[in-house]
Amino acid sequence: MKIALIMENSQAAKNEIVYKTLKNTVEPLGHTVDNYGMEGAEDKSLTYVQNGLLAGILLNSGACDFVVTGCGTGEGAMLALNSFPRVSCGLVIDPTDAFLFGQINDGNAISLPYAKGFGWAAEVNLSYIFEKLFSGERGLGYPRERAVPMAANRKILKDVKEITHTPMIEILKKIDREFLLQTIDRPTFKEYFFANAKDEEIINFCKEALGL
């Protein structure tokens, strides 16, 4: 699985510890991590709303399989990500949340609260979260005897979102161009997105927007 890490401006200083913890936890499990930033205060600013747009682009284009993001409380980033098609983001605070989200909801993104309770041994909590989320098979249900109705509900929700959400390419065509460029005109986006994205229509649109 290819995992993308995206962090916003208020929590940029924590990018290094989150990236290292994520990488060190999931790479032995066979996954890879691309760090889309922010990598520090000097990096181009990303808001939690831009995190949503960026996650939507990455997941809908196939540039990644899973997004790890967050903000101060985790709430704003979760709401922003879930406003985009084919993105299912859960708020994860502790390892139990991570386990249950992976087993019951089997989404493709999580939002973490980087300013709430992020104190002593924060990297230990993060490591346990990532271990519970990315170890073994997801979507098996919990408790196991509820696996069938849980899978059915996930399918229903996915089908509903296909009806209620506009396709990603149509969103990109209509969204404010300055807001889009503030989100994607970044070295990390150009490096990782164009190396991994699979949807030619989204790729070509982003190239045109960036003047490439």
C-alpha positions as CSV (number, residue, x, y, z in Angstrom):
1,M,0.0,0.0,0.0
2,K,1.2,3.5,-0.8
3,I,0.5,5.9,2.0
4,A,0.5,9.7,1.6
5,L,1.2,11.9,4.6
6,I,-0.4,15.4,4.5
7,M,-0.2,18.0,7.3
8,E,-1.4,21.5,7.5
9,N,0.2,24.8,8.5
10,S,-0.6,24.9,12.2
11,Q,1.0,21.5,12.8
12,A,3.9,21.7,10.2
13,A,6.5,21.6,13.0
14,K,5.4,18.1,13.8
15,N,5.8,16.7,10.3
16,E,9.2,15.2,10.9
17,I,8.2,13.2,13.9
18,V,5.0,12.0,12.3
19,Y,6.7,11.1,9.1
20,K,9.5,9.2,10.8
21,T,7.1,7.3,13.1
22,L,4.8,6.4,10.2
23,K,7.6,5.3,8.0
24,N,9.3,3.3,10.7
25,T,6.1,1.5,11.6
26,V,4.6,0.7,8.2
27,E,7.6,0.0,6.0
28,P,8.4,-3.3,7.8
29,L,4.8,-4.2,7.1
30,G,5.4,-3.8,3.3
31,H,4.0,-0.3,2.8
32,T,5.6,2.8,1.5
33,V,5.2,6.5,2.5
34,D,5.3,9.7,0.5
35,N,5.6,12.9,2.5
36,Y,3.6,15.6,0.9
37,G,4.4,18.0,3.8
38,M,4.1,20.4,5.2
39,E,7.8,19.9,6.2
40,G,8.2,23.1,8.2
41,A,7.1,26.7,8.6
42,E,9.2,27.7,5.6
43,D,7.2,25.4,3.3
44,K,4.2,26.7,1.3
45,S,1.3,26.9,3.6
46,L,-1.5,24.2,3.5
47,T,-4.8,24.7,5.3
48,Y,-6.9,21.8,6.4
49,V,-9.3,22.6,3.6
50,Q,-6.4,22.3,1.1
51,N,-5.6,19.0,2.7
52,G,-9.0,17.8,1.7
53,L,-8.5,18.9,-1.9
54,L,-5.0,17.3,-2.1
55,A,-6.3,14.1,-0.6
56,G,-9.1,14.0,-3.1
57,I,-6.7,14.4,-6.0
58,L,-4.3,11.8,-4.7
59,L,-6.9,9.1,-4.0
60,N,-9.0,9.7,-7.1
61,S,-6.0,9.7,-9.4
62,G,-4.5,6.5,-7.8
63,A,-1.4,8.4,-6.7
64,C,-1.8,6.8,-3.3
65,D,-4.0,4.2,-1.6
66,F,-4.3,5.8,1.8
67,V,-4.0,9.3,3.2
68,V,-2.8,10.1,6.8
69,T,-3.6,13.7,7.6
70,G,-4.9,15.8,10.5
71,C,-5.1,19.3,12.0
72,G,-5.2,20.7,15.6
73,T,-8.3,18.7,16.6
74,G,-8.5,16.4,13.6
75,E,-12.1,17.4,13.0
76,G,-11.6,20.1,10.3
77,A,-9.4,17.9,8.2
78,M,-11.8,15.0,8.5
79,L,-14.7,17.1,7.3
80,A,-12.6,18.6,4.5
81,L,-11.6,15.1,3.2
82,N,-15.1,13.7,3.4
83,S,-16.4,16.5,1.2
84,F,-14.6,14.9,-1.8
85,P,-15.7,11.9,-3.8
86,R,-14.3,8.4,-3.1
87,V,-12.7,9.6,0.1
88,S,-13.7,7.9,3.4
89,C,-11.9,9.6,6.3
90,G,-12.2,8.7,10.0
91,L,-11.2,10.7,13.1
92,V,-8.6,8.6,14.9
93,I,-7.4,9.5,18.4
94,D,-6.0,6.3,19.8
95,P,-5.1,2.7,18.7
96,T,-8.6,1.4,19.4
97,D,-10.0,4.0,17.0
98,A,-7.5,2.9,14.4
99,F,-8.3,-0.8,14.8
100,L,-12.1,-0.3,14.7
101,F,-11.9,2.1,11.7
102,G,-9.9,-0.4,9.8
103,Q,-12.0,-3.4,10.6
104,I,-15.5,-1.8,10.5
105,N,-15.3,1.2,8.1
106,D,-12.3,0.2,6.0
107,G,-11.9,3.7,4.8
108,N,-8.9,5.2,2.8
109,A,-7.9,8.1,5.1
110,I,-7.6,9.1,8.7
111,S,-7.4,12.5,10.4
112,L,-5.3,12.8,13.6
113,P,-5.6,15.5,16.3
114,Y,-2.0,16.8,16.4
115,A,-2.6,19.6,18.9
116,K,-4.9,17.8,21.3
117,G,-3.1,15.4,23.7
118,F,0.0,15.4,21.6
119,G,2.5,15.4,24.5
120,W,4.9,13.1,26.2
121,A,5.2,9.8,24.3
122,A,3.2,11.1,21.4
123,E,5.3,9.1,18.9
124,V,4.5,5.9,20.9
125,N,0.7,6.5,20.5
126,L,1.2,7.3,16.8
127,S,3.2,4.1,16.3
128,Y,0.5,2.0,17.9
129,I,-2.2,3.7,15.8
130,F,-0.3,3.1,12.6
131,E,0.4,-0.5,13.6
132,K,-3.2,-1.3,14.4
133,L,-4.4,0.4,11.2
134,F,-1.9,-1.0,8.7
135,S,-1.3,-4.5,10.1
136,G,-3.1,-7.5,8.5
137,E,-6.3,-7.5,6.5
138,R,-8.8,-4.7,7.0
139,G,-12.5,-4.7,6.7
140,L,-13.0,-8.0,8.5
141,G,-15.6,-6.5,10.9
142,Y,-15.7,-6.2,14.6
143,P,-17.1,-8.2,16.3
144,R,-16.5,-10.8,13.6
145,E,-20.1,-12.0,13.7
146,R,-21.2,-8.5,12.4
147,A,-18.8,-8.7,9.4
148,V,-21.5,-9.3,6.8
149,P,-23.9,-6.4,7.7
150,M,-20.9,-4.1,8.1
151,A,-19.6,-4.9,4.6
152,A,-23.1,-4.4,3.2
153,N,-23.4,-1.0,4.9
154,R,-19.9,0.0,3.6
155,K,-21.1,-0.9,0.1
156,I,-24.3,1.1,0.5
157,L,-22.4,4.2,1.7
158,K,-20.0,3.9,-1.2
159,D,-22.9,3.8,-3.7
160,V,-24.6,6.7,-2.0
161,K,-21.4,8.8,-2.3
162,E,-21.2,8.0,-6.0
163,I,-24.6,9.6,-6.4
164,T,-24.2,12.6,-4.0
165,H,-20.7,13.6,-5.1
166,T,-19.5,15.2,-8.3
167,P,-16.6,13.4,-10.1
168,M,-13.2,14.7,-9.1
169,I,-12.3,15.9,-12.5
170,E,-15.4,18.1,-12.6
171,I,-14.5,19.5,-9.2
172,L,-11.0,20.4,-10.4
173,K,-12.5,22.2,-13.5
174,K,-14.8,24.3,-11.3
175,I,-12.7,25.0,-8.2
176,D,-11.0,28.3,-7.7
177,R,-7.7,28.2,-9.7
178,E,-5.7,30.1,-7.2
179,F,-6.9,27.8,-4.4
180,L,-5.9,24.8,-6.6
181,L,-2.5,26.1,-7.4
182,Q,-1.8,27.0,-3.7
183,T,-2.5,23.3,-3.1
184,I,-0.6,21.5,-5.9
185,D,2.2,24.0,-6.9
186,R,4.6,22.4,-4.5
187,P,7.8,20.4,-5.1
188,T,6.5,17.4,-3.1
189,F,3.3,17.2,-5.2
190,K,5.2,17.4,-8.5
191,E,7.7,14.7,-7.3
192,Y,5.3,12.1,-6.0
193,F,2.0,12.8,-7.8
194,F,3.4,12.6,-11.4
195,A,5.5,9.5,-10.5
196,N,2.5,7.6,-9.1
197,A,-0.8,8.9,-10.4
198,K,-2.8,6.7,-12.8
199,D,-5.8,8.7,-13.9
200,E,-4.7,10.3,-17.2
201,E,-7.5,12.9,-17.1
202,I,-6.5,14.2,-13.7
203,I,-2.8,14.0,-14.5
204,N,-3.3,16.1,-17.7
205,F,-5.5,18.6,-15.9
206,C,-2.9,19.1,-13.2
207,K,-0.1,19.5,-15.8
208,E,-2.1,22.1,-17.6
209,A,-2.9,24.0,-14.4
210,L,0.8,24.0,-13.4
211,G,1.9,25.0,-16.9
212,L,3.9,21.8,-17.4
